[in-house]
Amino acid sequence: MNKYMVLIEQTATGFSAHVPDLPGCIAAGRTRKEVKRLMAKAIEMHLAAMREDGDEIPGPSRVEMVDVA
């Protein structure tokens, strides 16, 4: 099982999310909890479609936080 980085942003009507390692893999929901649930399904569907098309599945990027003054 892989873990992909998901960027979640608050919008005027809820939250949107995307996966930088999987271009085009997006979701939107009213709450952070909902968008995380929808994003998990979107990633599963995105990866299944890539496998079906014979595309190479990218590994997840490593993420680090950087302190800035």
C-alpha positions in Angstrom: 0.0 0.0 0.0 1.3 3.4 -1.0 0.4 6.8 0.6 0.1 9.7 -1.7 0.4 13.3 -0.7 -2.9 15.1 -1.0 -3.1 18.9 -1.0 -6.4 20.2 0.5 -7.5 23.8 0.1 -10.4 25.6 1.6 -12.7 27.1 -1.0 -15.7 29.5 -0.8 -18.1 26.4 -0.7 -16.0 23.7 1.0 -12.7 22.0 0.2 -10.9 20.9 -2.9 -8.0 18.5 -3.1 -5.5 17.2 -5.7 -2.6 14.8 -5.8 0.6 16.3 -7.3 1.9 12.8 -8.2 -1.2 12.0 -10.1 -2.1 14.9 -12.4 -5.9 15.2 -13.0 -6.7 13.3 -9.8 -9.0 15.7 -7.9 -12.0 15.8 -5.6 -14.2 18.4 -3.9 -16.5 18.3 -0.9 -18.2 20.4 1.7 -16.0 19.3 4.6 -12.4 18.3 5.1 -13.6 14.8 6.1 -15.7 14.4 3.0 -13.0 15.6 0.6 -10.5 13.1 2.2 -13.0 10.3 1.7 -13.7 11.3 -1.9 -10.0 11.7 -2.6 -9.2 8.2 -1.4 -11.8 6.9 -3.9 -10.5 9.2 -6.6 -7.0 7.9 -6.1 -8.1 4.3 -6.3 -10.0 4.9 -9.5 -7.2 6.9 -11.0 -4.7 4.2 -10.3 -7.0 1.5 -11.7 -7.5 3.5 -14.9 -3.7 3.9 -15.2 -3.2 0.1 -14.8 -5.9 -0.6 -17.3 -4.2 1.7 -19.8 -0.8 0.2 -19.1 0.6 3.4 -17.7 3.5 3.3 -15.2 2.3 4.0 -11.7 4.4 6.8 -10.1 5.7 6.2 -6.6 4.7 8.8 -4.0 6.9 11.8 -3.5 8.6 12.4 -0.2 7.4 15.4 1.6 9.2 17.5 4.1 8.2 20.7 5.9 10.6 23.6 6.0 10.7 26.1 8.8 10.7 29.7 7.6 11.2 32.8 9.8 
